[in-house]
Amino acid sequence: MIKGLCSICCLSYNHADYIQYSIESFLNQSYKNIEIITLDDGSSDNSVDILNNLSQSSSVPFTVIAQNNTGNIGANFNTLLKKSQGEYIIFIALDDALTPDFLKEQIDIMNSDRTILMSGTTAPFIIDEHNNIQSNKPFINDFEKSNSIITPEILLELEYNKAHSVFIQGCIFKRELIDKIGGFDEDILGDDIVLRTKIYRYIINNPQYSLYIQRKSGFYYRRHSSNVSKNLSRFLLLLAQYYDRYWNDKPVSKVFKKYFIEYLGSNSESDIISLIKSHSYFIKVLLETPDASKLYYSMISNGKNKGSYNYYTYSIPFFSIKKYKNFITGKKYKEICILGIKFIV
């Protein structure tokens, strides 16, 4: 590790149109003690050529790693981390960029208090494909309405309730923090949300350390047609893996149900079945979200009497719930059918 050095760990995938703008924002930082380490994950455009040309004319150490496509963001960031030498680390994709004083401001904060292992901002400037700023409205709107201190406990609850807190490309981390939490998980899709969750839990469990989040915009987040976040099925699988690993002891969050209901209402039966089969956590979502079926099919029946039982049914082609109550004993039952398999709970 080189004290004072900030390692800018960058991922590239078909970002040829944006790389120059992004790299220039790093080179133009008021904090000059930096190294740039880039990994191209098998781009089909000329991203690698652009990176190699920029590295040859760079005024700072500039490493280019080119590999076949893996799509594993967590593993790719871990590769960058292993190649880096800085005391400070930032993770960013090469379609995003930094404001000129971002690194200096965050590093100054961490140097002012050695207990701070993470420093960042609440929101980005939103830019389009032509670098025009669209919005800089903070994502943590509740913080803008109060003087509440932004704590790791609050941020962790945001991850559970909103599946988002702050952007990792809007934060700088001490290397020791990333090492202590073991970096990114490589066996699930989640990258930034997993890293943040691990960090918040670590700081909560080690109160001798702290973090500092400013209510301001500190970087440029680009919205374009190829943003990974626009793939709803991938995002839902990512959330299923994340919630199963880090929040399985809690009910399914409202935000997960919201995205799941949106998917049910806008995709084919075969796509829905394929998604549900992709991870067991979706069964938990279904069991806790029977009303989701209303978007797909109308309620079949409600309040019909059948012998000594009262029952009603929610049903979609691959999933149904029948709820029963014995009028004599008061005992309640559920008959659940998932992909043709029935069981009673």
N, C-alpha and C positions, 0 to 999 in steps of 0.2 A: 504494500500500500504506500502511495506517495502522499504525504501530508499536504493538504491544501488543494490538491488536484481534484477537479470535478470531471467525472467520466460521463459523457453524454452517450447513452446506449440507445441506438436507433434501429428500428426495424423498417424494412422496405419490402413492399410487395406491389408491383405495378404502379409505382409512385413517380414514374419518370417526369410527369408534368409538374410535380411539386417539389422534387428533391432540391433543386437549386435554391428555391425560396427558403426552404427549411434549413439547409446547411448555412446559408448566408446569415440567418437569424442566430445561429450558434457562433459563427465567427465574429459577428458584430456585437457580442455581449460585452458589457462593461467589465465583467469579470473575465480575465484573460487566461487564467491558469486552468486550461481545459484540455481534454483529449476527446476525439470523436471516434466512436467505434460503431460501425454499421454492419448489419447482417441483411443480406437480400435473400428472401425465402423463395427462390425459383421463379422470379418474375419472367413474364413472357414478353415484356417490352425491353427497352434499352436501359433500364435502371442501373444495371451493373456497370455499363460503360460510363454512364454519367458519374457514378460514384468513384470509379477508378480515375477519371479525369480530374475530379475535384480533389481527390486525395493527393494527386501529384503536385497540385499547386497550393496546397493547404499550408497555412502558416503555423498550424498546430499539429501534433501527432494525430494521424487519421488512418484508421484500419478499416479495410473492406473485407468482409467475409461473404462469399457467394456459395450457395448450396442448392440442392434440389428441393423442390417444394415439400414442406411437411405440414403446414397449416397449424403447427403447434406453437402458439405464441408464448406460452409459459416456458417451454424448453428453449425457444430461441432467445428469450430474454436472459435465461440462465447461462446460455452460451456467451452472450455479450458480457454478462457479469464476470464470468471466469476470465475473459480476455482483458477486463478493465483493471486499472491500477489506482483509481482515485479514492480519496477519503470520502468524497461525496459522489452520489449516484443519482442520475435522472434517467427515466425510461420514457421514450417517446417514439412515435411512428413518424416516418418521413413525409407524411402529408400534413403534419402539424408543425408549429413553429413557436419560438419564444419571443416575448417582448424584450427590449434591449437590456433592461436592468434586472431581469428576473433572477438570474443566478446570483448576482451580487446581493440582492435584497434578502434572499433566503439563506445564503451562506453567512451573511452578517448576523442574521437572527440566531442561527445555530452557534456562531462563535461568541455571541453575547451571553449564552447560557449553555454550558456544556451538557446539561441534562436533556436538551432538545435533540431528538434523533430524527425528527421529520418536520419539515417546514414547507408550507405551501399556501395556495390560494383557493378561494371557494368556487371560482368560475372562470371560464375562458371567454375570450372574444370569439364569436362564431364567424368564420369566413367562408366564402363560397369558392368555387373552382377558379375564380379570377382574382382571388385575394381581397375581395371586397368584404368589409366587416358588416355582418348581418345583425348581430346582437351580442351584448355583453351582460345580459341579465343573469345574476347569480343563480345557480341551481339549488342552493340551500336557502330558499326564500325565507323560511322561518327565522333564520339567523339575522336576516336583514331587518326584521321587525322588532328586534330586541337587542339588549346588550349582553346576552348570555355568552359565557365563555364556551368556546367550541372545544369540548373534551373528547377523549377517545371513547368514553361511554356513549355520548350522544352520537358520535360518528358510527359506532358499531350498531346502534339501534337503527340508524338510517339504512345501513346495509341490509338488515333484516326486513325493515318495513318498506323501504323504497328501492332496494337492490342497487343503491348508489349513494355515495357520500361526496367525495371529491375526486377529481381526475388525477391519476398518478402522473400524467405528463405535466401537471401543474404543481408538482411537489418534488422536493429534493430530500434524499435519505442519506443518513450516515451508513457507510458500508457495514459497520459493526451491527447495525439493526437488521439489515438484509441477511447477513450471515447468521445471526442468532435465530431468525425465523425460518431459515432454510430456503430462502428465495421463493420462486414460483413453484406451484404444483404442476407437474408435467403430465399427469395422467388424467386430467379433466380439462374441459374447454376453458373454464374461467381463468383469467389472468389478473387483470387489475382488481376485480372484486375480491378475489382470493387473497392477493397480496395485502390489500387494505385490511381485510378481516383478520389475518394473521398478525399484522402490525398492531392493530387496536387491542387485540386480546393480549399480545405480549406486553404492551405498555400498561394496560390495566393490571396485569399480574405482576408487573415490576414498577411500582409507583415511584421509584427513584428516577425514572425516566419520564419524558414528556414529549408533546408535540405542539406545534404552533401553526394555526391556520388563519390567514388574513382574509378579511372580507373585501376582496378585490379580484380583478381579472389579471392573470399573469402570463397567459400563453394564448396561442391562436389554435382553435380546433376547427378543422376543415370539414364541412359537410359536402359530400359528393355522392354520385350514384353508386359507388363501389364500397361505401362504408359497411363494414362487417355487421354493425349493429342493426342494419336494416333487414337482415335475414331473421325473421321471427322464429322459424322452427329451430334454427341454430341457437338463438338466444334462449328459447325455452329449454332446450336440452342443457345448455350451459347452466341455467338457473336450477334445473332439476339436480344436476350433479353437485352444484354448489350448496343448495339447501340440504340435500341429503347428507353431505359431508359435515357441514358446519352448523346446521340448525335442525337436525332431525328430531330433537327432543321438543321442538316447538310446533304449534299448528302451522299449516301452510299460510304464508303471508298473503295479505290482501293484494299486493302488487303482483305476485305470481298468479293468483286467481284472475286478476284483471287481464293479464297478457294471455293466459290460457283460454279464457272465455272469448277474447278477441280472435284467437286462432280457431276455435271451434266454429265461430260464426263466419269465417272467411276462407275455409279450406275444405277440400273434398274428404269424403269418408276414408278413402284409402290413405291419404296423407295423414289424417288424424290417427288412424290405427297404427301407422308406421311410427309416428312420433311417440305414442303411448308405449309401444313395444320397445322403444329405444332405452327406456330407463324405468325402473320399478317405482321411482318417486311419483310418477304420473298417476299411479293407482291411488296413492295417498291424496293427491290433488283431487281426483275424481270423487273419492269417498267423502272429502270435506267440502266439495263444491257441487252438490247435486243440482243446484239452480242453473249451473252452466248449460245443462241439457235443454233448458227453455229456449236458448238461442238456436238450437239445432232442430228440435222437435217440440211441438206443443205438449203440455202435460196431458197424459193419456186419461187419467181418471183421478178423481179426488173425492174422498169421503164416502165411498160406496161401502155398504154393509155386506159382509159375507159371513154368515153364521155368527159366531161370537167374536169375530175379528173385524176391525176397521182397517182399511188399507188404502194407500194411494201409491202411484207409480210415477217415477221419472224414467224416461227411456230414450236412448239413442241406439243406433244399430249394434254397437259393440259393448254397450254399458247400460245397465238398468239397476235401479234400487226399488224394492218394494218394502214399505214400512208397515209393520203389523203391531197391533196392541190387543192383548187378551183382556176382554172386558171383565172377566171373573178374577184373574190374578193380578191384572194391571201390568203384567210383564210386556216389554216391548221387544220386537225382533226386527232385523233387517235381512231381507233376502237380496243378495247382491250377485249380479251376473256380469262378469267381465270376460269378453271374448269367448262367450259360450260356456264359461265355467261358473257354476253357482255355488255359493256358500252362505251360511247363516251367521250373523253376528248379533 
